[in-house]
């Protein structure tokens, strides 16, 4: 009886997740510059393969908005044929990291960097999808997209077709925002599906001349990487993209797992096994030439909220995706591109942590600076280098905050007695100017006893500088005693 109850709950939840996944799979694929079917392929693999593997019991995997920008850039630079090789290599790297028990270390990544990464992705995603809202082609890079927005506004206002597409996209966003407030309807039909269904119905009823999603057979869209594509993995730029895929997908998946664990009382995630599951899924997606996958918080939260009990719900969601893509591919051809752009603009907006930014600025200003710098770097440079810049800033900030050092100075009344100086804290090169300024400010006509025993850490730069200062002090015919 208990098993039957669990299966009923999982069955219902799988239908909800399937309805949420369809517009997101297709929308992410279109935004990434690849055929819509490849997004469904990744969703199917995420359900049928990753869903079966151990790790996290309730989170759901598939193509995610977080990698859209990076995939688009990779396809634009290396071609869609090389995408499979990139995803395959990223999956193998994830498998290796999982086997080496590195999954838990992703929890050590600065939260500010992750939030900045998501905010940067959200901004770039929004900037790119604003063009799709008007059935226009985006220039490409984040800065170019932002810089060309005035021209987009002018072109849209002068075109009836563009205005029609914009109305459909804006209406989709409005439904996404307002639908959850209608709780009885939201329990029955997820907001993304309702929004896309209403937009599609409006386009059909009014016969609007807007762009639709182009679809073909599922098998026709699968493009396994060739020998030449695999050979490109020796290129430095390609390897950098592989590392970016693996790290970002792993971080997003494991952070999603931590968030999902807080939503339910069932078994918690084994991070290393989950990393292996994600790696296996990406390896298969790479062989099929599909999009990279991550665990997706939107689908995962819908799965938990729909009452899922076991991993059966996410496996069944993969079954429904496969049946839908195989039996009803033409159904996607009636979906307006502007509606999917609206779904992704809304998803991009939700990636920007606006509510957390103000209290973070008040309480932890350094963290807020790291967040903003990471987001800005992603928008102005690219995803991989932006994240690296954020990580370096986080490390530098942590090093600065932990390298506190204090000099306790005691000057005896007896002029013949040495000045006692005791250093306390962590003496690193970051605080070296402050230390030397304080030492140089000591009375010039007194001997000095410098006690370093209170230091928890003394790096080489500081040790060398203090030794040199003592030598200079002795040359001026004053005694200096270093106590360590």
MARLUM-222166 format. One record per residue (C-alpha): residue in three letters; y, z, x. Coordinates in nm, 2 decimals. Layout:
N
{site ala,{Y,Z,X}};
...
***
This chain:
484
{site unk,{0.00,0.00,0.00}};
{site unk,{0.23,0.09,0.28}};
{site unk,{0.16,-0.24,0.46}};
{site unk,{0.23,-0.43,0.14}};
{site unk,{0.56,-0.26,0.09}};
{site unk,{0.66,-0.34,0.45}};
{site unk,{0.56,-0.70,0.41}};
{site unk,{0.77,-0.73,0.09}};
{site unk,{1.07,-0.59,0.27}};
{site unk,{1.01,-0.82,0.57}};
{site unk,{0.96,-1.12,0.35}};
{site unk,{1.29,-1.06,0.17}};
{site unk,{1.48,-0.99,0.49}};
{site unk,{1.34,-1.31,0.65}};
{site unk,{1.49,-1.52,0.37}};
{site unk,{1.83,-1.35,0.42}};
{site unk,{1.82,-1.41,0.80}};
{site unk,{1.72,-1.77,0.74}};
{site unk,{2.02,-1.83,0.51}};
{site unk,{2.25,-1.68,0.77}};
{site unk,{2.09,-1.87,1.05}};
{site unk,{2.11,-2.22,0.91}};
{site unk,{2.49,-2.27,0.92}};
{site unk,{2.52,-2.08,1.25}};
{site unk,{2.24,-2.28,1.42}};
{site unk,{2.40,-2.61,1.31}};
{site unk,{2.76,-2.50,1.38}};
{site unk,{2.69,-2.38,1.73}};
{site unk,{2.51,-2.70,1.81}};
{site unk,{2.79,-2.92,1.68}};
{site unk,{3.05,-2.71,1.87}};
{site unk,{2.84,-2.74,2.19}};
{site unk,{2.85,-3.12,2.17}};
{site unk,{2.48,-3.17,2.11}};
{site unk,{2.28,-3.29,1.80}};
{site unk,{2.27,-3.04,1.52}};
{site unk,{1.89,-3.04,1.52}};
{site unk,{1.88,-2.88,1.87}};
{site unk,{2.04,-2.57,1.73}};
{site unk,{1.76,-2.55,1.47}};
{site unk,{1.50,-2.60,1.75}};
{site unk,{1.64,-2.30,1.93}};
{site unk,{1.64,-2.10,1.61}};
{site unk,{1.27,-2.19,1.55}};
{site unk,{1.17,-2.09,1.91}};
{site unk,{1.37,-1.77,1.87}};
{site unk,{1.18,-1.68,1.56}};
{site unk,{0.82,-1.80,1.63}};
{site unk,{0.80,-1.72,2.00}};
{site unk,{1.06,-1.45,2.10}};
{site unk,{1.01,-1.29,1.76}};
{site unk,{0.64,-1.23,1.84}};
{site unk,{0.69,-1.09,2.18}};
{site unk,{0.75,-0.71,2.25}};
{site unk,{1.09,-0.58,2.34}};
{site unk,{1.31,-0.52,2.04}};
{site unk,{1.15,-0.50,1.70}};
{site unk,{1.43,-0.60,1.46}};
{site unk,{1.69,-0.81,1.65}};
{site unk,{1.68,-1.19,1.59}};
{site unk,{1.73,-1.46,1.86}};
{site unk,{1.88,-1.80,1.83}};
{site unk,{2.18,-2.02,1.95}};
{site unk,{2.49,-1.80,1.98}};
{site unk,{2.86,-1.86,1.97}};
{site unk,{2.89,-1.67,2.30}};
{site unk,{2.74,-1.95,2.50}};
{site unk,{2.90,-2.24,2.31}};
{site unk,{3.19,-2.29,2.55}};
{site unk,{2.97,-2.29,2.86}};
{site unk,{2.71,-2.52,2.70}};
{site unk,{2.99,-2.77,2.60}};
{site unk,{3.13,-2.77,2.96}};
{site unk,{2.78,-2.82,3.10}};
{site unk,{2.69,-3.11,2.87}};
{site unk,{3.03,-3.27,2.94}};
{site unk,{2.98,-3.24,3.32}};
{site unk,{2.61,-3.29,3.37}};
{site unk,{2.50,-3.47,3.06}};
{site unk,{2.27,-3.36,2.77}};
{site unk,{1.96,-3.46,2.97}};
{site unk,{2.03,-3.19,3.23}};
{site unk,{2.08,-2.92,2.96}};
{site unk,{1.70,-2.87,2.93}};
{site unk,{1.67,-2.82,3.30}};
{site unk,{1.96,-2.57,3.30}};
{site unk,{1.81,-2.37,3.01}};
{site unk,{1.46,-2.38,3.17}};
{site unk,{1.58,-2.25,3.50}};
{site unk,{1.78,-1.98,3.32}};
{site unk,{1.47,-1.87,3.13}};
{site unk,{1.27,-1.85,3.45}};
{site unk,{1.54,-1.64,3.61}};
{site unk,{1.54,-1.41,3.31}};
{site unk,{1.16,-1.38,3.34}};
{site unk,{1.19,-1.28,3.70}};
{site unk,{1.46,-1.03,3.63}};
{site unk,{1.24,-0.88,3.35}};
{site unk,{0.94,-0.86,3.58}};
{site unk,{1.15,-0.69,3.85}};
{site unk,{1.26,-0.42,3.59}};
{site unk,{1.62,-0.53,3.60}};
{site unk,{1.68,-0.51,3.23}};
{site unk,{1.80,-0.16,3.22}};
{site unk,{2.07,-0.24,3.49}};
{site unk,{2.25,-0.46,3.24}};
{site unk,{2.36,-0.14,3.07}};
{site unk,{2.56,-0.06,3.39}};
{site unk,{2.80,-0.36,3.32}};
{site unk,{3.15,-0.25,3.24}};
{site unk,{3.21,-0.24,2.86}};
{site unk,{3.56,-0.37,2.92}};
{site unk,{3.42,-0.67,3.10}};
{site unk,{3.18,-0.74,2.82}};
{site unk,{3.45,-0.70,2.55}};
{site unk,{3.68,-0.92,2.76}};
{site unk,{3.41,-1.18,2.80}};
{site unk,{3.35,-1.19,2.42}};
{site unk,{3.73,-1.20,2.36}};
{site unk,{3.77,-1.49,2.60}};
{site unk,{3.48,-1.67,2.44}};
{site unk,{3.63,-1.61,2.10}};
{site unk,{3.97,-1.75,2.20}};
{site unk,{3.83,-2.06,2.36}};
{site unk,{3.60,-2.11,2.06}};
{site unk,{3.88,-2.08,1.82}};
{site unk,{4.11,-2.32,2.02}};
{site unk,{3.83,-2.58,2.03}};
{site unk,{3.73,-2.55,1.66}};
{site unk,{4.08,-2.58,1.53}};
{site unk,{4.05,-2.95,1.62}};
{site unk,{3.72,-2.97,1.43}};
{site unk,{3.89,-2.81,1.13}};
{site unk,{4.11,-3.13,1.11}};
{site unk,{3.83,-3.37,1.20}};
{site unk,{4.00,-3.43,1.54}};
{site unk,{3.85,-3.44,1.89}};
{site unk,{3.93,-3.15,2.12}};
{site unk,{4.08,-3.23,2.46}};
{site unk,{3.81,-3.02,2.64}};
{site unk,{3.91,-2.72,2.84}};
{site unk,{4.05,-2.40,2.70}};
{site unk,{4.40,-2.45,2.84}};
{site unk,{4.41,-2.82,2.74}};
{site unk,{4.30,-2.72,2.39}};
{site unk,{4.58,-2.46,2.36}};
{site unk,{4.84,-2.69,2.51}};
{site unk,{4.76,-2.97,2.27}};
{site unk,{4.79,-2.76,1.95}};
{site unk,{5.15,-2.87,1.88}};
{site unk,{5.03,-3.23,1.88}};
{site unk,{4.74,-3.14,1.66}};
{site unk,{4.97,-2.99,1.40}};
{site unk,{5.19,-3.30,1.40}};
{site unk,{4.89,-3.54,1.37}};
{site unk,{4.74,-3.33,1.09}};
{site unk,{5.05,-3.32,0.88}};
{site unk,{5.08,-3.70,0.90}};
{site unk,{4.72,-3.77,0.79}};
{site unk,{4.58,-3.72,0.44}};
{site unk,{4.22,-3.72,0.57}};
{site unk,{4.30,-3.45,0.83}};
{site unk,{4.47,-3.24,0.57}};
{site unk,{4.17,-3.27,0.34}};
{site unk,{3.94,-3.16,0.62}};
{site unk,{4.18,-2.87,0.71}};
{site unk,{4.17,-2.76,0.34}};
{site unk,{3.79,-2.75,0.35}};
{site unk,{3.79,-2.55,0.68}};
{site unk,{4.06,-2.31,0.57}};
{site unk,{3.88,-2.26,0.24}};
{site unk,{3.55,-2.18,0.43}};
{site unk,{3.73,-1.92,0.63}};
{site unk,{3.88,-1.77,0.32}};
{site unk,{3.54,-1.74,0.16}};
{site unk,{3.39,-1.58,0.47}};
{site unk,{3.67,-1.32,0.46}};
{site unk,{3.67,-1.25,0.09}};
{site unk,{3.30,-1.29,0.00}};
{site unk,{3.17,-0.96,0.15}};
{site unk,{3.43,-0.77,-0.07}};
{site unk,{3.24,-0.90,-0.37}};
{site unk,{2.95,-0.67,-0.31}};
{site unk,{2.71,-0.77,-0.58}};
{site unk,{2.73,-1.14,-0.47}};
{site unk,{2.72,-1.05,-0.10}};
{site unk,{2.39,-0.87,-0.16}};
{site unk,{2.23,-1.18,-0.31}};
{site unk,{2.39,-1.45,-0.09}};
{site unk,{2.52,-1.41,0.27}};
{site unk,{2.88,-1.51,0.33}};
{site unk,{2.81,-1.80,0.58}};
{site unk,{2.58,-1.97,0.34}};
{site unk,{2.80,-1.92,0.04}};
{site unk,{3.10,-2.05,0.23}};
{site unk,{2.92,-2.37,0.35}};
{site unk,{2.76,-2.43,0.01}};
{site unk,{3.10,-2.40,-0.17}};
{site unk,{3.26,-2.63,0.09}};
{site unk,{2.99,-2.89,0.06}};
{site unk,{3.00,-2.88,-0.31}};
{site unk,{3.38,-2.93,-0.31}};
{site unk,{3.35,-3.23,-0.08}};
{site unk,{3.08,-3.38,-0.30}};
{site unk,{3.27,-3.32,-0.62}};
{site unk,{3.60,-3.44,-0.50}};
{site unk,{3.45,-3.72,-0.29}};
{site unk,{3.67,-3.63,0.01}};
{site unk,{3.68,-3.86,0.31}};
{site unk,{3.59,-3.59,0.57}};
{site unk,{3.34,-3.61,0.86}};
{site unk,{2.98,-3.49,0.79}};
{site unk,{2.72,-3.35,1.02}};
{site unk,{2.51,-3.63,1.17}};
{site unk,{2.13,-3.57,1.15}};
{site unk,{1.81,-3.74,1.25}};
{site unk,{1.45,-3.63,1.27}};
{site unk,{1.37,-3.30,1.44}};
{site unk,{1.13,-3.46,1.69}};
{site unk,{1.37,-3.74,1.77}};
{site unk,{1.63,-3.48,1.88}};
{site unk,{1.39,-3.31,2.13}};
{site unk,{1.47,-3.44,2.48}};
{site unk,{1.26,-3.27,2.75}};
{site unk,{1.42,-3.28,3.10}};
{site unk,{1.30,-3.55,3.34}};
{site unk,{1.23,-3.53,3.71}};
{site unk,{1.59,-3.64,3.79}};
{site unk,{1.73,-3.37,3.57}};
{site unk,{1.51,-3.10,3.74}};
{site unk,{1.62,-3.24,4.08}};
{site unk,{1.98,-3.16,4.00}};
{site unk,{1.89,-2.79,4.01}};
{site unk,{1.95,-2.80,4.39}};
{site unk,{2.32,-2.87,4.34}};
{site unk,{2.55,-2.57,4.39}};
{site unk,{2.75,-2.63,4.07}};
{site unk,{2.43,-2.66,3.86}};
{site unk,{2.29,-2.34,4.01}};
{site unk,{2.61,-2.16,3.93}};
{site unk,{2.58,-2.27,3.57}};
{site unk,{2.21,-2.15,3.56}};
{site unk,{2.31,-1.81,3.68}};
{site unk,{2.59,-1.80,3.43}};
{site unk,{2.35,-1.89,3.15}};
{site unk,{2.10,-1.63,3.25}};
{site unk,{2.35,-1.34,3.31}};
{site unk,{2.56,-1.40,3.00}};
{site unk,{2.25,-1.46,2.77}};
{site unk,{2.08,-1.15,2.91}};
{site unk,{2.39,-0.93,2.88}};
{site unk,{2.46,-1.05,2.53}};
{site unk,{2.10,-1.00,2.42}};
{site unk,{2.07,-0.65,2.57}};
{site unk,{2.40,-0.53,2.44}};
{site unk,{2.30,-0.67,2.10}};
{site unk,{1.98,-0.47,2.13}};
{site unk,{2.17,-0.15,2.20}};
{site unk,{2.39,-0.21,1.90}};
{site unk,{2.09,-0.29,1.67}};
{site unk,{1.91,0.03,1.79}};
{site unk,{2.20,0.23,1.65}};
{site unk,{2.15,0.06,1.31}};
{site unk,{1.79,0.17,1.24}};
{site unk,{1.55,0.46,1.30}};
{site unk,{1.25,0.25,1.41}};
{site unk,{1.12,0.19,1.76}};
{site unk,{1.39,0.14,2.02}};
{site unk,{1.42,-0.15,2.26}};
{site unk,{1.23,-0.18,2.58}};
{site unk,{1.50,-0.36,2.78}};
{site unk,{1.27,-0.51,3.05}};
{site unk,{1.03,-0.64,2.79}};
{site unk,{1.31,-0.78,2.58}};
{site unk,{1.45,-0.96,2.89}};
{site unk,{1.10,-1.11,2.94}};
{site unk,{1.09,-1.22,2.58}};
{site unk,{1.44,-1.38,2.60}};
{site unk,{1.33,-1.55,2.93}};
{site unk,{1.02,-1.69,2.77}};
{site unk,{1.22,-1.82,2.47}};
{site unk,{1.47,-1.99,2.70}};
{site unk,{1.20,-2.14,2.91}};
{site unk,{1.05,-2.31,2.61}};
{site unk,{1.39,-2.41,2.48}};
{site unk,{1.45,-2.57,2.82}};
{site unk,{1.12,-2.76,2.80}};
{site unk,{1.23,-2.89,2.46}};
{site unk,{1.58,-2.98,2.58}};
{site unk,{1.73,-2.74,2.32}};
{site unk,{2.02,-2.50,2.34}};
{site unk,{2.00,-2.16,2.53}};
{site unk,{1.92,-1.86,2.31}};
{site unk,{2.04,-1.51,2.30}};
{site unk,{1.98,-1.22,2.06}};
{site unk,{2.25,-1.26,1.80}};
{site unk,{2.41,-0.95,1.65}};
{site unk,{2.51,-1.14,1.32}};
{site unk,{2.15,-1.23,1.24}};
{site unk,{2.02,-0.90,1.37}};
{site unk,{2.25,-0.69,1.16}};
{site unk,{2.17,-0.90,0.86}};
{site unk,{1.80,-0.84,0.93}};
{site unk,{1.84,-0.46,0.95}};
{site unk,{2.08,-0.44,0.65}};
{site unk,{1.83,-0.65,0.44}};
{site unk,{1.57,-0.38,0.49}};
{site unk,{1.34,-0.53,0.75}};
{site unk,{1.07,-0.30,0.87}};
{site unk,{0.88,-0.49,1.15}};
{site unk,{0.91,-0.80,1.37}};
{site unk,{0.74,-1.00,1.09}};
{site unk,{1.08,-1.07,0.93}};
{site unk,{1.22,-1.25,1.23}};
{site unk,{0.89,-1.45,1.28}};
{site unk,{0.91,-1.56,0.91}};
{site unk,{1.27,-1.66,0.95}};
{site unk,{1.15,-1.90,1.22}};
{site unk,{0.89,-2.04,0.99}};
{site unk,{1.15,-2.11,0.72}};
{site unk,{1.38,-2.28,0.98}};
{site unk,{1.09,-2.50,1.09}};
{site unk,{1.00,-2.59,0.73}};
{site unk,{1.36,-2.66,0.64}};
{site unk,{1.43,-2.87,0.95}};
{site unk,{1.10,-3.07,0.91}};
{site unk,{1.11,-3.12,0.53}};
{site unk,{1.48,-3.14,0.45}};
{site unk,{1.67,-3.28,0.75}};
{site unk,{1.88,-3.50,0.52}};
{site unk,{2.02,-3.19,0.35}};
{site unk,{2.23,-3.13,0.66}};
{site unk,{2.39,-3.47,0.64}};
{site unk,{2.60,-3.36,0.34}};
{site unk,{2.76,-3.06,0.52}};
{site unk,{3.12,-3.12,0.63}};
{site unk,{3.20,-3.06,0.99}};
{site unk,{3.52,-2.88,0.90}};
{site unk,{3.31,-2.62,0.71}};
{site unk,{3.10,-2.54,1.01}};
{site unk,{3.42,-2.53,1.22}};
{site unk,{3.55,-2.27,0.98}};
{site unk,{3.23,-2.06,1.03}};
{site unk,{3.28,-2.07,1.40}};
{site unk,{3.65,-1.99,1.39}};
{site unk,{3.56,-1.68,1.19}};
{site unk,{3.28,-1.59,1.43}};
{site unk,{3.52,-1.64,1.72}};
{site unk,{3.78,-1.42,1.56}};
{site unk,{3.52,-1.14,1.52}};
{site unk,{3.45,-1.16,1.89}};
{site unk,{3.80,-1.04,1.97}};
{site unk,{3.81,-0.66,1.97}};
{site unk,{4.16,-0.62,1.82}};
{site unk,{4.09,-0.28,1.66}};
{site unk,{3.96,-0.13,1.99}};
{site unk,{4.24,-0.27,2.20}};
{site unk,{4.52,-0.04,2.09}};
{site unk,{4.33,0.30,2.13}};
{site unk,{4.18,0.17,2.46}};
{site unk,{4.54,0.09,2.58}};
{site unk,{4.65,0.45,2.49}};
{site unk,{4.35,0.63,2.64}};
{site unk,{4.21,0.41,2.92}};
{site unk,{4.48,0.17,3.02}};
{site unk,{4.29,0.05,3.33}};
{site unk,{4.00,-0.06,3.11}};
{site unk,{4.24,-0.24,2.87}};
{site unk,{4.38,-0.43,3.17}};
{site unk,{4.03,-0.53,3.28}};
{site unk,{3.95,-0.65,2.93}};
{site unk,{4.27,-0.86,2.90}};
{site unk,{4.24,-1.00,3.25}};
{site unk,{3.88,-1.11,3.19}};
{site unk,{3.97,-1.28,2.86}};
{site unk,{4.27,-1.45,3.02}};
{site unk,{4.06,-1.57,3.32}};
{site unk,{3.80,-1.72,3.09}};
{site unk,{4.06,-1.91,2.89}};
{site unk,{4.25,-2.04,3.20}};
{site unk,{3.96,-2.10,3.44}};
{site unk,{3.61,-2.10,3.30}};
{site unk,{3.34,-1.87,3.17}};
{site unk,{3.15,-1.79,3.49}};
{site unk,{3.45,-1.74,3.72}};
{site unk,{3.63,-1.55,3.44}};
{site unk,{3.34,-1.30,3.42}};
{site unk,{3.33,-1.27,3.80}};
{site unk,{3.70,-1.19,3.81}};
{site unk,{3.65,-0.93,3.54}};
{site unk,{3.36,-0.77,3.73}};
{site unk,{3.56,-0.76,4.05}};
{site unk,{3.85,-0.60,3.87}};
{site unk,{3.62,-0.34,3.72}};
{site unk,{3.47,-0.26,4.05}};
{site unk,{3.82,-0.24,4.22}};
{site unk,{3.94,-0.01,3.93}};
{site unk,{3.64,0.22,3.96}};
{site unk,{3.68,0.23,4.34}};
{site unk,{4.05,0.32,4.31}};
{site unk,{3.99,0.59,4.05}};
{site unk,{3.70,0.75,4.24}};
{site unk,{3.88,0.75,4.58}};
{site unk,{4.09,1.05,4.50}};
{site unk,{4.18,1.25,4.81}};
{site unk,{4.41,1.55,4.85}};
{site unk,{4.55,1.71,5.16}};
{site unk,{4.60,2.08,5.14}};
{site unk,{4.86,2.18,5.40}};
{site unk,{4.92,2.53,5.52}};
{site unk,{5.20,2.60,5.77}};
{site unk,{5.18,2.95,5.92}};
{site unk,{5.50,3.14,5.99}};
{site unk,{5.39,3.18,6.35}};
{site unk,{5.54,2.88,6.53}};
{site unk,{5.26,2.89,6.79}};
{site unk,{4.99,2.86,6.53}};
{site unk,{4.87,2.52,6.43}};
{site unk,{4.94,2.36,6.09}};
{site unk,{4.62,2.38,5.89}};
{site unk,{4.54,2.06,5.70}};
{site unk,{4.22,2.03,5.48}};
{site unk,{4.12,1.70,5.32}};
{site unk,{3.94,1.72,4.99}};
{site unk,{3.79,1.44,4.78}};
{site unk,{3.68,1.08,4.87}};
{site unk,{3.87,0.92,5.16}};
{site unk,{3.85,0.54,5.14}};
{site unk,{4.06,0.26,5.27}};
{site unk,{4.23,0.24,4.93}};
{site unk,{4.39,0.58,4.98}};
{site unk,{4.46,0.53,5.36}};
{site unk,{4.83,0.46,5.33}};
{site unk,{4.88,0.78,5.13}};
{site unk,{4.68,0.99,5.38}};
{site unk,{4.87,0.86,5.68}};
{site unk,{5.21,0.91,5.51}};
{site unk,{5.12,1.27,5.45}};
{site unk,{5.00,1.33,5.80}};
{site unk,{5.31,1.16,5.95}};
{site unk,{5.52,1.40,5.74}};
{site unk,{5.38,1.70,5.92}};
{site unk,{5.62,1.90,6.15}};
{site unk,{5.66,1.69,6.47}};
{site unk,{5.67,2.00,6.70}};
{site unk,{5.35,2.18,6.58}};
{site unk,{4.98,2.15,6.67}};
{site unk,{4.75,2.04,6.39}};
{site unk,{4.40,2.14,6.28}};
{site unk,{4.26,1.87,6.05}};
{site unk,{3.96,1.99,5.85}};
{site unk,{3.75,1.71,5.71}};
{site unk,{3.46,1.92,5.58}};
{site unk,{3.59,1.91,5.22}};
{site unk,{3.54,1.53,5.20}};
{site unk,{3.25,1.41,4.99}};
{site unk,{3.29,1.06,5.14}};
{site unk,{3.47,0.93,5.44}};
{site unk,{3.45,0.55,5.50}};
{site unk,{3.46,0.38,5.83}};
{site unk,{3.82,0.26,5.79}};
{site unk,{3.95,0.61,5.71}};
{site unk,{3.75,0.77,5.99}};
{site unk,{3.88,0.52,6.25}};
{site unk,{4.24,0.56,6.12}};
{site unk,{4.22,0.94,6.14}};
{site unk,{4.08,0.93,6.49}};
{site unk,{4.36,0.69,6.60}};
{site unk,{4.62,0.92,6.44}};
{site unk,{4.48,1.22,6.63}};
{site unk,{4.49,1.03,6.96}};
{site unk,{4.85,0.93,6.90}};
{site unk,{4.93,1.29,6.81}};
{site unk,{4.78,1.41,7.14}};
{site unk,{4.98,1.16,7.34}};
{site unk,{5.29,1.33,7.22}};
{site unk,{5.16,1.65,7.39}};
{site unk,{5.05,1.82,7.08}};
{site unk,{4.70,1.95,7.02}};
{site unk,{4.49,1.81,6.73}};
{site unk,{4.16,1.95,6.64}};
{site unk,{3.93,1.75,6.40}};
{site unk,{3.69,1.97,6.20}};
{site unk,{3.41,1.78,6.02}};
***
